[in-house]
Amino acid sequence: MSFDFDKITDRSKTYAIKYDLAKARNKPEAAISLWVADMDFPTAPCIQKAVAERATHGIFGYSRPDERYYEALEKWYNTRHSYSFERDWVVNTPGVVFAIATAIKAYTKEGDGVLIQKPVYYPFFNMINALDRKVVNSPLEFKNGHYEINFEDFEKQIVENDVKLFLLCSPHNPGGRVWSRAELEKIAEICLHHKVIVVSDEIHSDITFGDNVHTVFGNISKEAAENSIICTAPSKSFNLAGLQFSNIFIPNAELRKKFQKEIDKTGYDEPSLTGIVAAVAAYSEGGEWFDAAKKYIWENIQFAAKYLEEHNPKIKAILPEGTYLLWLDFSETGLSDGEINEKVLRQAKVWLDAGSMFGKEGEKFQRINCATPRKILEAALEAICKAFQNI
């Protein structure tokens, strides 16, 4: 099949936070919106068909996944990630963020240290703070155009802060790193030695480029698997975030029991019916669409990097190894972080995620979502380059 990712779909007045909340969030209403991490492409036709058929059926009662879901999930993870699992390991949640918050509550108490690596997806530290745990940061080091882990500091922070839980972003958002197996083995070794449970956010795991291969944390070793909660979802790969459905793998029965107990406290029980239907269609029939979308996104990323190099080389694109998010370095402009934010948003009228949202380590960076028709991406880049042309 052929898919038209160049087609521009009007998302206004569709309850989309990316487009309908500009005024409410004090952003220019005419701004080109490339901040939040969802795609501007309609999802795979097979998913649209499955959801439409369910809608036509007309009954939206309490629902649970069945054999069709588990078979589709097994096929996807066996084929795409060489990952096998027992069905009772799987816990469904409304989203990965919900799952991470559940894990923090299940495995730590108020005041406990939870380790993160800034710059990182900001709900990580927002949740830790909101749950009255202590944010412990082992910053990633930006070297030669990409991020690396300082393992000496990583272990030091664990020991000095009596860390109980580590939130791993794999692949990394916003930096775009796909952690190597060796890096993940070192993380597993340190965390096992110090009895630190690993919550691995692998929501972007399908979206890797070139020779970069995502390693499911549960594939590192049996011991690593037993010490981890692996958070996945079809939402990034198939643009299904609004359907509120995730697959959380918890091989350790005791950890799974504690996790489920925290879910039970919320009153959450049956997952979203449309989320189940969409996930089954995605994992069983959506591979061709996904591969085409990933190819288009990678071409978008390369286009963006080349465009910036040609039109304003002071703005550096940090090519991601994975995710559809491009990390832009504005440090060579000589402007302050606040000045960069103002120029991008108010002068260029492009709504991105300011790098400082991901921690002070992200200052003078901006995150741009490349999962959009190329004309939209080009218009945003043109406006940004124009705003910074005399810098």
Disulfide bonds with the S-S distance in Angstrom:
none
